[in-house]
């Protein structure tokens, strides 16, 4: 068999390199990731529970926040439990099918997040710029359509990327220099021509990211102009406060995306990408519910009601 011919036996299994750590660092690292994971899952579960328990939260903004919390639980659960298992067991092997499934789900949930954040920006645009017709335009049917578009669109967009990566031959090394099965480290170990695959990844990723970013920025341009038209300073602050939580999430989300992907290929490092992935995959699901709870009066009131009820 030729040196560069794909060997199907090599595709049966990959080895995820992860973080190189000594035996004494294994337990502290495991506990750190476990605590972050549990806090992220529990805080998002609290947000979901509050939405269903408190009728005052049955509004479009909190409907999308509930979707975002469900997404964040799924998103962090795609990578972290397997990473915890690898740390504690030192078993870093993953089957080809499991790797491709992880890649597909990770990309799907990431794309859904782009679309949900954009839907939330549109909701804030309607609330600030069209307050009189807000409840008419952002009715239950509209919210459900936007939510379905986000979920179906996210999975549909991730499908061609996963199919193109899974069809690549991995005939030399099958050690993935990352903490999970991501696109860039998989392309690094693929043999043969990856041009078509890279074009699909770039076209799909850039198209969705740029469109979502443009729509989000456009919404906030109109929001800012609407706020500036308000004569009283108190009115401006009150109106801006309705967007503050979402704006904080938008800034956090796109800042981390930019730090991970908007850099020249020559400066791209897989070791650096591992650290950034940990921050992105763990910190955003943890911070999203915290930002909304700390900056939103309705959420604060819902938390107080639940605490008083159980006391």
Secondary structure, 3 states (H helix, E strand, C coil): CCCCCCCHHHHHEEEECCCCCCHHHHHHHHHHHHHHHHHHHHHHHHHHHHHHHCHHHCCHHHHHHHHHHHHHHHHHHHHHHHHHHHHHHCCCEEEHHHHHHHHHHHHHHHHHHHHHHHHHHHHHHHHHHCCCCHHHHCCHHHHHHHHHHHHHHHHHHHHHHHHHHHCCECCCCCEECCCCCCHHHHHHHCECCCHHHHHHHHHHHHHHHHHHHHHHHHHHHHHHHHHHCCCCHHHHHHHHHHHHHHHHHHHHHHHHHHHHHCCCHHHCCHHHHHHHHHHHHHHHHHHHHHHHHHHCHHHHHHHHHHHHHHC
